[in-house]
């Protein structure tokens, strides 16, 4: 058994989400959002490298020693599937192992709003799930794919970096392809998928202009495209897409977003009141004529007002969702305020209310 499995086994036993290994410090576990060291010596450079090399293939070793970071999936000999990022830093190598549950989550088990199931009923267009790293975007998308797979007869092509949740085909055919193993880039993956009779294309990350452009083409030509962006609000998501494409395509991009963008879900993970877990809190944009007009006329700054008044159709701003979760005693108010835009609205909920007026919104 690879020696690194001992750390992973300990992390799973503790219920952690991530195991961090880096030279010069002891192994660390992320528990409910907080990073905590385990009782172990500081890892030496040669020691950690020897642990890592035991789980790499020859081609992965060659790629890593040529100077590249690695993203790959790893399954321990005693079970447990992990998404791994291997990198170098100033004092040596480091690795992060993200635990991937064996069971694909459902939207119901994740306690997601019912409107997310409605998004799965779209036959074409683009639905984006956004948020910072580690906010559960991949889990939400996996639950949406699971819903599609179990309720509709479709050809679903998933492009991932790396493959995380494994989806056995049910009512649908699910084809999962991994960056670096089955395809050279997300853009190439989307281009190939267009020739494979897809109904749904999941793009693991819209990380560059070429990928965004190909995803837009797929969404415009009769396919449902699901994807992620590392953005922290619906407005920032729309602005990021517009800014990512060349200036001469700006009007075309706005036109696409006005016509084919169906929804944007932005999520954060907020600690529960007992500190023993985290809950996903969502901002939800559902495109309509008013929002489409704001996008095409460069008035995206007015979109938050549309979210606040669109509760009857399933929309909600992040602040609305946070306040609702606090009222339901589902999240810790002191943690929730970190993600709020108008922090003064949360003053009555948090312990040190005198500090709130001086706190700045992340958008300021």
C-alpha positions as a Markdown table, in Angstrom:
| # | Residue | x | y | z |
|---|---|---|---|---|
| 1 | Unk | 0.0 | 0.0 | 0.0 |
| 2 | Unk | 1.4 | 3.4 | -0.9 |
| 3 | Unk | 2.5 | 5.2 | 2.3 |
| 4 | Unk | 0.4 | 8.3 | 1.4 |
| 5 | Unk | -2.7 | 6.2 | 1.9 |
| 6 | Unk | -2.2 | 6.4 | 5.6 |
| 7 | Unk | -2.7 | 10.2 | 5.6 |
| 8 | Unk | -5.7 | 9.8 | 3.3 |
| 9 | Unk | -7.2 | 7.1 | 5.5 |
| 10 | Unk | -6.8 | 9.4 | 8.6 |
| 11 | Unk | -8.4 | 12.3 | 6.8 |
| 12 | Unk | -11.4 | 10.2 | 5.7 |
| 13 | Unk | -11.8 | 8.9 | 9.3 |
| 14 | Unk | -11.9 | 12.5 | 10.5 |
| 15 | Unk | -14.4 | 13.5 | 7.9 |
| 16 | Unk | -12.2 | 16.1 | 6.2 |
| 17 | Unk | -12.7 | 17.5 | 2.7 |
| 18 | Unk | -9.1 | 17.9 | 1.8 |
| 19 | Unk | -5.6 | 16.6 | 2.8 |
| 20 | Unk | -2.7 | 19.0 | 2.4 |
| 21 | Unk | 0.9 | 17.8 | 2.1 |
| 22 | Unk | 3.7 | 20.3 | 1.8 |
| 23 | Unk | 7.4 | 20.4 | 2.5 |
| 24 | Unk | 8.4 | 22.1 | 5.8 |
| 25 | Unk | 5.1 | 21.6 | 7.7 |
| 26 | Unk | 3.1 | 18.6 | 9.0 |
| 27 | Unk | 0.2 | 17.2 | 7.0 |
| 28 | Unk | -2.9 | 19.2 | 7.4 |
| 29 | Unk | -6.7 | 18.5 | 7.1 |
| 30 | Unk | -9.4 | 20.8 | 6.1 |
| 31 | Unk | -12.3 | 20.3 | 8.5 |
| 32 | Unk | -15.5 | 22.3 | 7.9 |
| 33 | Unk | -13.6 | 25.0 | 6.1 |
| 34 | Unk | -10.7 | 25.3 | 8.6 |
| 35 | Unk | -7.2 | 24.0 | 8.0 |
| 36 | Unk | -5.7 | 22.0 | 10.9 |
| 37 | Unk | -2.4 | 20.1 | 11.3 |
| 38 | Unk | -2.3 | 16.5 | 12.4 |
| 39 | Unk | 0.2 | 15.2 | 14.9 |
| 40 | Unk | 3.2 | 14.4 | 12.7 |
| 41 | Unk | 6.6 | 15.7 | 12.0 |
| 42 | Unk | 7.3 | 18.4 | 9.4 |
| 43 | Unk | 7.6 | 16.8 | 6.0 |
| 44 | Unk | 11.1 | 16.8 | 4.4 |
| 45 | Unk | 11.5 | 17.4 | 0.7 |
| 46 | Unk | 12.8 | 13.9 | -0.2 |
| 47 | Unk | 10.3 | 12.3 | 2.1 |
| 48 | Unk | 7.3 | 13.8 | 0.5 |
| 49 | Unk | 8.6 | 13.3 | -3.0 |
| 50 | Unk | 9.1 | 9.6 | -2.3 |
| 51 | Unk | 5.5 | 9.4 | -1.0 |
| 52 | Unk | 4.1 | 11.1 | -4.2 |
| 53 | Unk | 6.2 | 9.1 | -6.6 |
| 54 | Unk | 4.6 | 5.9 | -5.4 |
| 55 | Unk | 1.3 | 6.8 | -6.9 |
| 56 | Unk | 2.4 | 8.4 | -10.2 |
| 57 | Unk | 2.5 | 6.7 | -13.5 |
| 58 | Unk | 5.7 | 6.9 | -15.6 |
| 59 | Unk | 4.1 | 9.5 | -17.9 |
| 60 | Unk | 3.0 | 11.6 | -14.9 |
| 61 | Unk | 6.5 | 11.5 | -13.4 |
| 62 | Unk | 7.9 | 12.6 | -16.8 |
| 63 | Unk | 5.4 | 15.5 | -17.0 |
| 64 | Unk | 6.0 | 16.6 | -13.4 |
| 65 | Unk | 9.8 | 16.5 | -13.7 |
| 66 | Unk | 9.6 | 18.6 | -16.9 |
| 67 | Unk | 8.2 | 21.4 | -14.8 |
| 68 | Unk | 4.4 | 21.0 | -15.0 |
| 69 | Unk | 1.8 | 20.9 | -12.2 |
| 70 | Unk | -0.4 | 17.8 | -12.3 |
| 71 | Unk | -4.1 | 17.3 | -11.9 |
| 72 | Unk | -5.3 | 13.7 | -11.6 |
| 73 | Unk | -7.6 | 11.3 | -9.9 |
| 74 | Unk | -6.4 | 8.8 | -7.3 |
| 75 | Unk | -8.1 | 5.9 | -5.7 |
| 76 | Unk | -6.5 | 4.5 | -2.5 |
| 77 | Unk | -6.0 | 0.7 | -2.2 |
| 78 | Unk | -8.4 | 0.6 | 0.6 |
| 79 | Unk | -11.0 | 2.8 | -1.1 |
| 80 | Unk | -11.6 | 6.5 | -1.3 |
| 81 | Unk | -11.4 | 8.6 | -4.5 |
| 82 | Unk | -9.5 | 11.9 | -4.6 |
| 83 | Unk | -8.9 | 14.7 | -6.9 |
| 84 | Unk | -5.2 | 15.6 | -6.7 |
| 85 | Unk | -3.2 | 18.7 | -7.5 |
| 86 | Unk | 0.6 | 18.3 | -7.4 |
| 87 | Unk | 2.7 | 21.4 | -7.5 |
| 88 | Unk | 6.0 | 23.0 | -6.6 |
| 89 | Unk | 6.6 | 25.9 | -4.2 |
| 90 | Unk | 9.7 | 27.7 | -2.8 |
| 91 | Unk | 10.6 | 25.0 | -0.3 |
| 92 | Unk | 9.8 | 21.9 | -2.4 |
| 93 | Unk | 6.7 | 20.1 | -3.6 |
| 94 | Unk | 3.2 | 20.1 | -2.3 |
| 95 | Unk | 0.0 | 18.3 | -3.0 |
| 96 | Unk | -3.7 | 18.7 | -2.2 |
| 97 | Unk | -6.0 | 15.7 | -2.1 |
| 98 | Unk | -9.8 | 16.5 | -2.4 |
| 99 | Unk | -12.1 | 13.7 | -1.3 |
| 100 | Unk | -14.7 | 12.7 | -3.9 |
| 101 | Unk | -17.6 | 10.6 | -2.3 |
| 102 | Unk | -18.3 | 7.3 | -4.0 |
| 103 | Unk | -22.0 | 8.0 | -4.2 |
| 104 | Unk | -23.0 | 10.7 | -6.7 |
| 105 | Unk | -25.0 | 13.3 | -4.8 |
| 106 | Unk | -28.6 | 14.2 | -5.6 |
| 107 | Unk | -30.0 | 17.7 | -5.7 |
| 108 | Unk | -32.4 | 16.6 | -3.0 |
| 109 | Unk | -29.7 | 15.3 | -0.6 |
| 110 | Unk | -27.8 | 18.6 | -1.2 |
| 111 | Unk | -30.9 | 20.5 | -0.3 |
| 112 | Unk | -30.7 | 22.5 | -3.4 |
| 113 | Unk | -33.6 | 24.9 | -4.5 |
| 114 | Unk | -36.1 | 23.1 | -6.7 |
| 115 | Unk | -35.4 | 25.6 | -9.5 |
| 116 | Unk | -32.1 | 23.8 | -10.2 |
| 117 | Unk | -34.1 | 20.8 | -11.3 |
| 118 | Unk | -35.9 | 23.1 | -13.7 |
| 119 | Unk | -32.6 | 24.1 | -15.2 |
| 120 | Unk | -32.0 | 20.5 | -16.1 |
| 121 | Unk | -35.1 | 20.6 | -18.3 |
| 122 | Unk | -33.6 | 23.2 | -20.7 |
| 123 | Unk | -33.0 | 21.7 | -24.1 |
| 124 | Unk | -30.5 | 24.3 | -25.2 |
| 125 | Unk | -28.6 | 27.3 | -23.9 |
| 126 | Unk | -26.0 | 27.8 | -21.2 |
| 127 | Unk | -26.3 | 27.3 | -17.4 |
| 128 | Unk | -23.3 | 28.3 | -15.3 |
| 129 | Unk | -22.4 | 27.3 | -11.7 |
| 130 | Unk | -19.8 | 29.7 | -10.3 |
| 131 | Unk | -17.9 | 30.5 | -7.1 |
| 132 | Unk | -14.5 | 30.5 | -5.6 |
| 133 | Unk | -12.3 | 27.4 | -5.4 |
| 134 | Unk | -13.7 | 24.8 | -2.9 |
| 135 | Unk | -17.3 | 26.1 | -2.8 |
| 136 | Unk | -18.8 | 22.9 | -4.2 |
| 137 | Unk | -19.3 | 23.8 | -7.9 |
| 138 | Unk | -18.3 | 20.3 | -9.1 |
| 139 | Unk | -20.7 | 18.7 | -6.5 |
| 140 | Unk | -23.6 | 20.8 | -7.7 |
| 141 | Unk | -22.9 | 20.0 | -11.3 |
| 142 | Unk | -22.5 | 16.3 | -10.5 |
| 143 | Unk | -26.0 | 16.4 | -8.9 |
| 144 | Unk | -27.4 | 18.1 | -12.0 |
| 145 | Unk | -25.8 | 15.4 | -14.3 |
| 146 | Unk | -27.2 | 12.7 | -12.0 |
| 147 | Unk | -30.7 | 14.2 | -12.3 |
| 148 | Unk | -30.4 | 14.3 | -16.1 |
| 149 | Unk | -29.0 | 10.8 | -16.2 |
| 150 | Unk | -31.8 | 9.4 | -14.1 |
| 151 | Unk | -34.8 | 11.2 | -15.7 |
| 152 | Unk | -34.1 | 11.8 | -19.4 |
| 153 | Unk | -32.7 | 9.8 | -22.3 |
| 154 | Unk | -29.8 | 11.9 | -23.5 |
| 155 | Unk | -26.2 | 11.8 | -24.7 |
| 156 | Unk | -24.3 | 13.6 | -22.0 |
| 157 | Unk | -20.6 | 14.4 | -22.6 |
| 158 | Unk | -18.7 | 15.6 | -19.6 |
| 159 | Unk | -15.2 | 17.2 | -20.0 |
| 160 | Unk | -13.4 | 17.3 | -16.7 |
| 161 | Unk | -10.0 | 18.1 | -15.1 |
| 162 | Unk | -9.8 | 15.5 | -13.7 |
| 163 | Unk | -12.8 | 13.2 | -13.6 |
| 164 | Unk | -14.3 | 13.4 | -10.2 |
| 165 | Unk | -17.7 | 11.8 | -9.6 |
| 166 | Unk | -18.2 | 8.7 | -11.8 |
| 167 | Unk | -21.6 | 8.5 | -13.5 |
| 168 | Unk | -22.7 | 5.0 | -14.6 |
| 169 | Unk | -25.1 | 5.4 | -17.6 |
| 170 | Unk | -28.7 | 5.1 | -16.5 |
| 171 | Unk | -31.5 | 6.4 | -18.7 |
| 172 | Unk | -28.9 | 8.5 | -20.4 |
| 173 | Unk | -25.5 | 7.7 | -21.9 |
| 174 | Unk | -22.8 | 9.5 | -19.9 |
| 175 | Unk | -19.4 | 9.9 | -21.6 |
| 176 | Unk | -16.7 | 11.3 | -19.2 |
| 177 | Unk | -13.5 | 12.6 | -20.7 |
| 178 | Unk | -10.5 | 13.8 | -18.8 |
| 179 | Unk | -8.2 | 16.7 | -19.7 |
| 180 | Unk | -4.6 | 15.4 | -20.3 |
| 181 | Unk | -5.8 | 11.8 | -20.6 |
| 182 | Unk | -8.5 | 11.9 | -23.3 |
| 183 | Unk | -8.2 | 15.5 | -24.6 |
| 184 | Unk | -5.6 | 18.2 | -24.8 |
| 185 | Unk | -7.8 | 21.2 | -23.9 |
| 186 | Unk | -11.4 | 22.0 | -22.9 |
| 187 | Unk | -11.8 | 23.8 | -26.2 |
| 188 | Unk | -10.7 | 20.7 | -28.2 |
| 189 | Unk | -13.0 | 18.7 | -26.1 |
| 190 | Unk | -16.0 | 20.9 | -26.9 |
| 191 | Unk | -15.0 | 20.9 | -30.6 |
| 192 | Unk | -15.0 | 17.1 | -30.6 |
| 193 | Unk | -18.2 | 16.8 | -28.6 |
| 194 | Unk | -20.0 | 18.8 | -31.3 |
| 195 | Unk | -19.3 | 15.9 | -33.7 |
| 196 | Unk | -20.5 | 13.2 | -31.2 |
| 197 | Unk | -24.3 | 13.9 | -31.3 |
| 198 | Unk | -24.5 | 15.4 | -27.8 |
| 199 | Unk | -27.6 | 16.6 | -26.0 |
| 200 | Unk | -25.7 | 18.0 | -23.0 |
| 201 | Unk | -22.1 | 19.1 | -22.8 |
| 202 | Unk | -20.5 | 19.8 | -19.4 |
| 203 | Unk | -17.3 | 21.9 | -19.6 |
| 204 | Unk | -15.3 | 21.6 | -16.4 |
| 205 | Unk | -14.0 | 25.2 | -16.5 |
| 206 | Unk | -14.5 | 28.0 | -19.0 |
| 207 | Unk | -10.9 | 29.1 | -18.4 |
| 208 | Unk | -10.0 | 30.9 | -21.7 |
| 209 | Unk | -11.4 | 32.7 | -24.6 |
| 210 | Unk | -11.3 | 29.7 | -27.0 |
| 211 | Unk | -13.2 | 27.5 | -24.6 |
| 212 | Unk | -15.8 | 30.2 | -23.9 |
| 213 | Unk | -16.2 | 30.7 | -27.6 |
| 214 | Unk | -16.6 | 27.0 | -28.3 |
| 215 | Unk | -19.1 | 26.6 | -25.4 |
| 216 | Unk | -21.1 | 29.6 | -26.8 |
| 217 | Unk | -21.3 | 27.9 | -30.2 |
| 218 | Unk | -22.5 | 24.7 | -28.7 |
| 219 | Unk | -25.2 | 26.5 | -26.7 |
| 220 | Unk | -26.3 | 28.4 | -29.8 |
| 221 | Unk | -26.6 | 25.3 | -31.9 |
| 222 | Unk | -29.2 | 23.4 | -29.9 |
| 223 | Unk | -27.3 | 21.9 | -27.0 |
| 224 | Unk | -27.5 | 22.4 | -23.3 |
| 225 | Unk | -24.1 | 23.5 | -22.0 |
| 226 | Unk | -23.2 | 23.4 | -18.3 |
| 227 | Unk | -20.0 | 25.0 | -17.1 |
| 228 | Unk | -18.2 | 26.7 | -14.3 |
| 229 | Unk | -16.3 | 29.9 | -13.7 |
| 230 | Unk | -14.3 | 31.2 | -10.8 |
| 231 | Unk | -16.5 | 34.2 | -10.3 |
| 232 | Unk | -18.3 | 35.3 | -7.1 |
| 233 | Unk | -21.6 | 36.8 | -8.4 |
| 234 | Unk | -23.9 | 36.7 | -11.4 |
| 235 | Unk | -22.8 | 40.2 | -12.5 |
| 236 | Unk | -19.1 | 39.3 | -12.3 |
| 237 | Unk | -19.8 | 36.1 | -14.3 |
| 238 | Unk | -21.4 | 38.0 | -17.2 |
| 239 | Unk | -18.7 | 40.7 | -17.1 |
| 240 | Unk | -16.0 | 38.0 | -17.1 |
| 241 | Unk | -17.4 | 36.4 | -20.2 |
| 242 | Unk | -17.8 | 39.7 | -22.1 |
| 243 | Unk | -14.2 | 40.8 | -21.1 |
| 244 | Unk | -12.7 | 37.4 | -22.0 |
| 245 | Unk | -13.5 | 37.6 | -25.7 |
| 246 | Unk | -11.7 | 40.0 | -28.1 |
| 247 | Unk | -13.1 | 43.6 | -28.3 |
| 248 | Unk | -14.4 | 43.1 | -31.8 |
| 249 | Unk | -16.7 | 40.2 | -30.5 |
| 250 | Unk | -18.1 | 42.3 | -27.6 |
| 251 | Unk | -21.4 | 43.0 | -29.2 |
| 252 | Unk | -21.8 | 39.4 | -30.5 |
| 253 | Unk | -21.0 | 38.1 | -27.0 |
| 254 | Unk | -23.6 | 40.3 | -25.4 |
| 255 | Unk | -26.1 | 39.2 | -27.9 |
| 256 | Unk | -25.3 | 35.6 | -27.1 |
| 257 | Unk | -25.7 | 36.1 | -23.4 |
| 258 | Unk | -29.0 | 37.9 | -23.9 |
| 259 | Unk | -30.4 | 35.1 | -26.0 |
| 260 | Unk | -28.7 | 31.9 | -24.8 |
| 261 | Unk | -27.6 | 32.4 | -21.2 |
| 262 | Unk | -30.3 | 30.6 | -19.2 |
| 263 | Unk | -29.1 | 30.8 | -15.6 |
| 264 | Unk | -26.2 | 31.6 | -13.3 |
| 265 | Unk | -25.9 | 29.9 | -9.9 |
| 266 | Unk | -23.2 | 31.4 | -7.6 |
| 267 | Unk | -22.5 | 29.5 | -4.4 |
| 268 | Unk | -20.6 | 29.8 | -1.2 |
| 269 | Unk | -20.2 | 27.3 | 1.7 |
| 270 | Unk | -21.1 | 28.8 | 5.1 |
| 271 | Unk | -20.5 | 27.2 | 8.4 |
| 272 | Unk | -23.5 | 25.8 | 10.3 |
| 273 | Unk | -24.3 | 27.2 | 13.7 |
| 274 | Unk | -22.7 | 24.2 | 15.5 |
| 275 | Unk | -19.5 | 24.6 | 13.4 |
| 276 | Unk | -19.6 | 20.9 | 12.4 |
| 277 | Unk | -20.6 | 21.4 | 8.8 |
| 278 | Unk | -21.2 | 23.8 | 6.0 |
| 279 | Unk | -24.2 | 24.7 | 4.0 |
| 280 | Unk | -24.3 | 25.8 | 0.3 |
| 281 | Unk | -26.0 | 29.2 | 0.0 |
| 282 | Unk | -26.8 | 30.3 | -3.6 |
| 283 | Unk | -27.3 | 33.4 | -5.6 |
| 284 | Unk | -29.6 | 32.5 | -8.6 |
| 285 | Unk | -30.0 | 34.5 | -11.8 |
| 286 | Unk | -32.6 | 33.3 | -14.3 |
| 287 | Unk | -32.5 | 35.1 | -17.6 |
| 288 | Unk | -35.6 | 37.0 | -18.8 |
| 289 | Unk | -36.3 | 39.9 | -21.1 |
| 290 | Unk | -35.3 | 42.5 | -18.5 |
| 291 | Unk | -32.0 | 40.9 | -17.7 |
| 292 | Unk | -31.3 | 40.3 | -21.4 |
| 293 | Unk | -31.8 | 44.0 | -22.1 |
| 294 | Unk | -29.5 | 45.0 | -19.2 |
| 295 | Unk | -26.8 | 42.8 | -20.6 |
| 296 | Unk | -27.1 | 44.0 | -24.2 |
| 297 | Unk | -27.2 | 47.7 | -23.1 |
| 298 | Unk | -24.2 | 47.5 | -20.8 |
| 299 | Unk | -26.2 | 47.9 | -17.6 |
| 300 | Unk | -25.2 | 44.7 | -15.8 |
| 301 | Unk | -24.8 | 46.8 | -12.6 |
| 302 | Unk | -28.6 | 46.9 | -12.4 |
| 303 | Unk | -28.9 | 43.1 | -12.4 |
| 304 | Unk | -28.8 | 42.7 | -8.5 |
| 305 | Unk | -32.1 | 44.7 | -8.4 |
| 306 | Unk | -33.7 | 42.2 | -10.8 |
| 307 | Unk | -32.5 | 39.3 | -8.6 |
| 308 | Unk | -34.2 | 40.8 | -5.5 |
| 309 | Unk | -37.5 | 41.3 | -7.3 |
| 310 | Unk | -37.5 | 38.0 | -9.0 |
| 311 | Unk | -38.2 | 35.7 | -6.0 |
| 312 | Unk | -41.5 | 34.6 | -7.5 |
| 313 | Unk | -39.6 | 32.8 | -10.4 |
| 314 | Unk | -36.8 | 31.4 | -8.3 |
| 315 | Unk | -34.2 | 34.2 | -8.4 |
| 316 | Unk | -32.4 | 35.5 | -5.3 |
| 317 | Unk | -29.5 | 37.6 | -4.5 |
| 318 | Unk | -26.7 | 36.3 | -2.2 |
| 319 | Unk | -27.7 | 38.7 | 0.6 |
| 320 | Unk | -31.3 | 37.5 | 0.4 |
| 321 | Unk | -30.2 | 33.8 | 0.5 |
| 322 | Unk | -27.8 | 34.4 | 3.4 |
| 323 | Unk | -30.5 | 36.3 | 5.4 |
| 324 | Unk | -33.0 | 33.5 | 4.8 |
| 325 | Unk | -30.5 | 30.9 | 5.9 |
| 326 | Unk | -29.7 | 32.8 | 9.1 |
| 327 | Unk | -33.5 | 33.2 | 9.9 |
| 328 | Unk | -33.8 | 29.4 | 9.5 |
| 329 | Unk | -30.9 | 28.9 | 11.8 |
| 330 | Unk | -29.1 | 27.0 | 9.1 |
| 331 | Unk | -25.8 | 29.0 | 9.1 |
| 332 | Unk | -23.5 | 30.8 | 11.5 |
| 333 | Unk | -24.3 | 34.6 | 11.2 |
| 334 | Unk | -20.7 | 35.5 | 11.9 |
| 335 | Unk | -19.5 | 33.4 | 9.0 |
| 336 | Unk | -22.4 | 34.4 | 6.7 |
| 337 | Unk | -21.5 | 38.1 | 6.9 |
| 338 | Unk | -18.2 | 37.4 | 5.2 |
| 339 | Unk | -20.0 | 36.7 | 2.0 |
| 340 | Unk | -22.6 | 39.5 | 2.2 |
| 341 | Unk | -22.4 | 42.6 | -0.1 |
| 342 | Unk | -24.4 | 44.9 | 2.2 |
| 343 | Unk | -22.9 | 43.9 | 5.5 |
| 344 | Unk | -24.9 | 46.5 | 7.5 |
| 345 | Unk | -28.0 | 44.5 | 6.9 |
| 346 | Unk | -26.5 | 41.7 | 9.0 |
| 347 | Unk | -25.6 | 43.9 | 12.0 |
| 348 | Unk | -28.4 | 42.6 | 14.2 |
| 349 | Unk | -27.3 | 39.0 | 13.7 |
| 350 | Unk | -23.6 | 39.0 | 14.5 |
| 351 | Unk | -21.8 | 39.0 | 17.8 |
| 352 | Unk | -19.7 | 42.2 | 17.5 |
| 353 | Unk | -22.2 | 44.5 | 15.9 |
| 354 | Unk | -20.0 | 47.6 | 16.4 |
| 355 | Unk | -17.6 | 46.2 | 13.8 |
| 356 | Unk | -20.1 | 45.9 | 11.0 |
| 357 | Unk | -20.3 | 49.5 | 9.7 |
| 358 | Unk | -16.6 | 49.6 | 9.1 |
| 359 | Unk | -16.5 | 46.3 | 7.1 |
| 360 | Unk | -16.2 | 46.7 | 3.4 |
| 361 | Unk | -18.1 | 44.8 | 0.8 |
| 362 | Unk | -16.0 | 42.6 | -1.4 |
| 363 | Unk | -17.3 | 44.6 | -4.4 |
| 364 | Unk | -15.9 | 47.9 | -3.0 |
